[in-house]
Amino acid sequence: MNRTVGLFAVLALWLSGCISLGVFQGPDVLPEGKAEVGLGLVGGGSLEEGGGGLGMFELYGRVGVASRLELGARTTGFLAVGGVTTGALMAEGKYQLVTTWPLVAVGMGVSYYALEFNNQTFSTLGLYPAVWVGSSRLFAGARMIVVTIGAENSDEVGTGSLAGFTIGARLGGRVSLRPELTLYAPLYEGSAPLLVGGLGLSFRLGR
């Protein structure tokens, strides 16, 4: 693992707003014209002894734009010395492949983040392909996170990848809780898995 990728791993763990680790959705898709907005809290850490932990929040929104298709956006954030800091900006979409139980949907997200670190400007670009199976109330999902990171004054580009498996639920109606548990496995040697728990509060809009 080169120096740039090593830096990516450190930033992802300690400045966790640079990537989205929360899910807060399942295989169901919003009907056309209906929307959902929410706030999610995410916390966890490395399964390696003494590996450290992380905490962040995510603000998200999604809207049904066509039959079996929804689009959305989210931003990550975390508490810093100067207050609340906004992290990555992300656009995402989801398409429902199977409309009877078990529901099956596939999704893709794209995120961007830039930050100052050690008098250098770094930027990250992330891809988040995912598949979800189950019902609107209880589901499982698999999600990849592939991130590239580059520095303003360097031609080197590093990459990092995580493979995640999520179990989640939606409890409630127009106002609902979204608990979830995700195990992320880094796809490079020398890094321990991350266990991340999340709890979202979501609001359905529209009749």
N, C-alpha and C positions, 0 to 999 in steps of 0.2 A: 504494500500500500504506500503510494508516494506521499510526499509532504502535504500536497494540496488536499488529497483525499483524507489524510489524517486530520487536517484542519476542519474539513466538512464534518467529520464525525464529532469533533469537539463542539463545534457550533450547534450542530443538531441536538446535542444532549444538553448543553448549558444555556444556549440561546435558542430555545426550542421554537420560537416563533418563525424561524426561517423555513420550516416545512409544516404541513398540516398532518397531525397525527390522529385527529379525531375523525369520526365517521358520521354519526348522527343521521343515518338513513338506512333503508332496507330495500327489498326488491319491489315494493309498491311504487307506483308513479302517480303523481298528482293529476287529477282530471284537468282538462284544458280550462284555463282561466282561473284556477285556484292556486293559492300560494301558501307557503309555510315559511315563517321566520323563526329564528331561535338563537339561544346562547348556550354554548357547551363549555364545560370545564373538564380539563384533561390533566391527569397526573399519573406518575409512575416512575420507572427507573430501570437500570440495568440489572439483570439477574446475576451478574458477577459480583462477588463479595467486595464491598467498598466501591462499587461502580458509580454511585451517585444517582441523583434523581432529577426530575423535571416537573414543571407545572406551567400550564398555559390556559388560555381561553380561546374560543372561536365564536365569531358571529357569522351566521349563515342565513341564506334565503334561497328558496327555490320556487319555480312557477311552472305549471303545466302549460306547454305551448302547442301541443298537438296530441292526438291520440297516442298513448304509450310513450310520450316523450316529454321530459322536463329539463329545464336549464336552470342553473343557479350560480351563485357566487358566495365567497366567504373570505374572511380575513382572520388571521391568527394574531395573538398578542400575548404579552407576558408582563409581569411586574418587574420594573427596573428601579435603580436608585432614584432616577428622576421622575418616577411615576409609571403610568401605564404606557407601554410602548407597542405600537402597531407593527405586526410582522408581515408575513407573506400575504399577497393578494392572489386569489384563486378563482378561476372560472371552471365550471364543471357541467357535464350533461349526463343524462341517464336514459336508456331505452329499455323498455320491458319486452323481453323475448317471448315469455310464456305468461299468459294472463289467467290461467287456472292453477290451483294448488298442485305442487309447489310453484310459487311465482319465481321467475328467473329474470334478472335484469343485469345489463352490463353498463358500465360507466367509464368516463374518462375525465380527468381534471388536469389543469395546467396552472402552475403557480409561478410567481416571480417575487424575488426579495433582494433588496440591496442594503448593505450596512457598512459602517466604518469600524475597523478593527485594527489596532496597532498602526494607526496612521495610514491605512490602506483601505480602499473601497472594494468590497467584494459584492458579487451578485450571484444569485442562484436561480436556476430554472428547473422546475420539477414537473414530472409527468406521473399521473396516478391512475393507471388502468385498474378496473375492479369488476368483480362479478358477485351478485347477491342471490341467495336462494332461501326460500321459506315463505312466510306470510308477512302481512303488514304488522303483526304483533310480535312475532318471534322469528329470527332469521340468523343465518350465518353468511359470512362473506370472506372473500380473498382479495387482497389489495396489494399492488406493487407500488413502491415509491422509488422513482429513478430521478436523481438530482445531479445536475452539473453545477460546478462552482468555478468562478474565474475571478481574477484580480485585475484592477484597472491598469496597473503598471507591469503586468506579466502576460506572456503569451501562453502560459500553461493553463490547461483546463483539467480539473479533476472531476471524478464521478463517484457517486455512492448510491447503493441500492439497498432497500429493505423489502422483504416479503412479509406480509401481515395476514393473520387469520383472526377474524372478528366474530364474536357472538353478541347479539344485541336484541333489544326489545323496545316496543313502544307501548306505554301505559297511559291510557286516558283517551280523550276525544279531541275536541277543538284545541284544548290546552292539554299537553301531554308531556310526560317524562320519557327520556330516551337513555336508559342505562346501557353500557357496553363494556366489553373487555376485549383487548386486542393484544396478541403476541406478535411482536416484530422480530424477524431474524435478519441481521445484516448479511448481505451476500458477498462478503469478503472475509478472509481469514483474520483471526486475532480479535474479533469483536463479539461480545456476549449478546444474547437476545435482550430485547426490551419488553417489559410487561406494562401495558398502559391501560388504565381505566378511565372511563368518561361518563359524564352525566349531562344530558342536554335537557333544556326546557324549551318546548316549541309551541308555536301558535299557528293554527290554521286560519287562513283568511279567505273570504269569499263564500257565497252561498252554495 
